[in-house]
Amino acid sequence: MGAQIREYRQRIRTVSATKKITRAMELMAAARVVKAQQAVRESTPYARALTKTASAVATYSNEEHPLTTEKDDVKRAAVLIIAADRGLAGGYNANVLKESERLVARLTDEGKEVVPYLVGRRAVTYYTFRKREYAAEWTGFSEKPSFEDARAIGERLVKDFVTDTGEGGVDEVHVVFTRFVSMVSQEPEVIRLLPLEIVEGVEDPEQGEVFPLYEFEPSADELLDALLPRYVNARIFNCLLQAAASELASRQRAMKSATDNAEDLINKYTRLANQARQAEITQEISEIVGGASALAEAK
């Protein structure tokens, strides 16, 4: 009985130590996710406005630009996969990697060679463990990305996009990330970043409707040269912020669940230890009573 009680008490101490860790991680994630949400709210309108502006310029200028021109024969497709640097975030990493696998399978079925670009140590580990090749990696900032991180990624993707496929370039760029919907809902999503998809001006005008006229100063070609890299960087930055908020929300939820489970285990082992102690006391009382009866009979 004594050994059993010691075992239960040791388990209680171990689970209590784990509970302190998960509780601390939960509180840290809760504090950080508020700032991450604020960053998403601030960056999303800017990214949308910049996308519409770039689309409008590309639509009404009639200029052919490398970042907006659809290629007839797409041979190589880049896939930017945004995962986390750390685990302990529930199904966050698994969901985004599964979504990337579905995209890779679809592009492969279309006869395109897929070129992965990885963000986050979990994505790098996933590809390294399976001995898969990838073009580039960026790690160390998944919870708190900066615009400089997005710019570094954007410059590499734009450089490879304008490079001929025979020299290692790509024909289109897709991004797989997790969109932050709410604290309880984060959804893996795929967007095509390049070439720029026209989102404004593609519908036929209704009767009596006139599309606005645009006058470009400087030239439309110069404007596109300056605008499209900003569009790419802003979209990537917004995706990184969405992924960071999703990661922190998933981690907070996972750590809360772990803390609750630890509390349940502590209660369970405490109850078992009390039962074992009660059984030990009962056995000791029985032995005392039995000894006293034996002495009384001997007299």
N, C-alpha and C positions, 0 to 999 in steps of 0.2 A: 504493500500500500504506500509506504513512504517513497519508494522509487517512482511510483506512478504520480504521486503528488508533485514530486520534484520535476518530473517531465512536463506536467501541465503548467507549472509555474515558469519553467524555462520557455515554453511555447508562448505563454502570455507576454513575457519580457521581449521575445523576438518580434511578435506581432505588434506590440506597442511601439517598438523602435521603427518598424516599417510604417506604422500609422503616422508617426511624427513626420517621416520623410514625405509620404504622400500628401499629408495635410499641408506641409510647407510648399510643395510643388503646386498644389491646388490654389493656394493663396497667391503665389507668385504669378501663375497663369491668369488668375482673376484680375490682378492689378495691371498686368500688361495688356490684356485683351481690350480693356477700355481705351487705351491709347491707340491700339491697332484699329479698333472700330472707327475712331475719330479720323485716323489717317485715311481709311477707306472712303469715308464719307466726303472728305476733302478732295481726294484725288479723282474719284469717279466722275463727277461733272466735268472736270477739266479734260480727262481722257475722252469722254464722249464728245465734248465740244470740238476738241482737236481732230477727232475722227471725222466728224461731220464737215469740218472746214477742209480737211484734206480731200474728202470725197467730193465736195463742191468744186474745189479747184480742179481736180482731175476730170470731173464731169463736164464743166463748162469751158474749160480751156482748150479742149481737143488736142492737148499735148500728149505725146507718147513718152512716158517716163519709165525707166527700168523697174521702179518699185510699184508701178500701177499696171504694167502691161502683162496680160495673161499670155503664157507660153503655150503654143499649140501642142508640143510634145513634152510632157512633164516626165522627166526621168528620175530625178532625185528629190526627195521631200525631207526637209528638216523637221524634227519634232523636238520642241523644247519642253522638257518634263520638269515641273516645279514640285519638289517634295520637301521634306524637312531634314534638318541636320540631326535631330534626335528622335528617339522613339517615345514610348510612354504617352502616346496621343490617341489611344483607341485604334480605330480603323482608318485614320487619316491617310497614312502613307500607303496602306494596302489599297485603298479605294482609288487614289490617284494613279498608282502604278497599274491597277487593273484597267482603268480607263485608257491609259497610254497603250497597254497591250492590245486593246480593242482597236484603237486608232492605227497602230502599227499593222495589225492584221488586215484592216480594211485597205490601207494604202498599198500593202504588199499584194493583195488580191487585184488591185487596179494596175499592177505591173510597175509600181514605183519602188525605187530603192530608198529605204528609210535611213536617215542619218540622225541619230539621237544626240541631243545636247542636254546635259543634266545639271540641275540645280538642287543642292541638298545632298548631304552625305548618305542618306538612306537610298536615294536613287543611284548614287555611285556604287554603293555596296551591292544593290540589287543587280546591277549590270556586271560588276566585277565578279561576284560569286558565280554568275552564270557564264562567265568568260565571253561576254559580248563586247563588241567594240563600240566606242562612242567618239564623237568629234571633239567635245570640250566639256569641262565641268567647272562649276562655281559653287563654293561651299562656305559655311561660316557665318551666314547672315539671314538664315531662314526666318528667325523670330523677329528680327528688326532690320529689314532691308532698307538701303539708302538709294537715292537717285543715282549715285555713282555706280552702284552695283548694277542697276538696270541699264545704265549707259554702256557699261562694259559688255554686257550681254547683247544689247542692241547693236553696238558697233560690230561685234563679231558676226551676228546674224546677217546684218546688211552687207558686210564685206563678202560673206559666202554667197549671199543671194545674187549680187551683181557679178560674181565670178562665174565663168563658164563651167558647165558641169564636167567637161573634159579635164579641167584643171582642179577639180575638187569642189566646185560650187554646187548650189542647190537651186531648184526651180520654184519651190514654194516653202513657206514656213508655217508650221502649226504650233500652237501652244496648248499644253495640257496643265491645268491648274485646278484649284478648288475654290469655287466662288462662295463667299461668305453671305449667307442668307439671313441667319439669325444665330443666337447662341446655341440653339438646339438643332440647327439645320445648316449643313455645309455640303455643297454639291460639286462633284468633279465635273469639269466642263472643258470643252475643246473649242478653240477659235482658230481661224486661219488669219495669221498676221500679215503675211505677204504672199502674193501681191495684194495690194489694198483692194478690198471689196467695196464697190460703190454702193453706198447706203442712201444716197440722196440723188434725186433726179432720174431714177430709173423708171418711175411710173409714168404712164402716158397722162398728159394733162386732161383734166375734165373740160367739158364744154364751157367756154368763156374764161378758162383759167390761163394765165400767162406766167411762164416761168420767169424768175428774176434774171436781169442781165448783170453780168459781172465785168468789171474793168480791172485789170491786174497791173499793179505798179510795185516793183519792177515787172519784168516779163513773167509770164506764167511758168516758164521753164525754170527760171531762177527761184521763183516762189516755191515750186515743188522741191527743188534741191534743198532749200532751207527748211521746208515744212515737214517733209516725209520722215527724215531722221528723228525729228522731235516727236512725231506721231508714234514711231516705233518705240522710242524710249519711254514715252508716257504710257503706252499700252502695256509694255512689259512691267513698268513700275507699278501700275495698278494691279496687274496679275500677281506680282510679288506681295503687295500689301494685302490683297484678298486672301492669298495663301497663308500669310502670316497670321491674320486674324482667325482664319479657319483652324490653323494648327493650334493656336493658343486656346480657342474655344473647345476643341476636341480634347486637348490635354487637361483642361480644367474639369471637363465632364468625366474623363477617364480617371483622374486622380480622386475626384469626389466619390466615384463608384468604388475605387480601391480603398479609400478611407472608410466608407460605410461597411465594406466587406471585412476590413480589419476589425472594426468595432464589433461586428457580429461574431467573428472568431474569438475575440477577447471575452465576450459574454459567454460563448459556448465553453471555452476552456475554464473560465472561472466557475461556471456551474459544475463542470465535470470535476474540477479540483475540490469544490465544496462537497460534492457527493462522495468523492474518494476519502476526504477527511472525515466526513460523517460516518462512513463505513468503518474507517480505522478506529474512531472513537467507540463505535458500537462494539467492534471486536474486542477492544481493550476492556470495556465494561463487562462483556460476556466472560472474558478470561478471569477478571477479578471476581465476579460472582461465582464462576465455576470453582476457582481456587478456594474461596471462602466456604463454599458448600462442602468441598472435599475435606477441608480442615475440620469442619463441624462434624462430619460423619466419622472422621478418624477418632475424635474424642468420645 
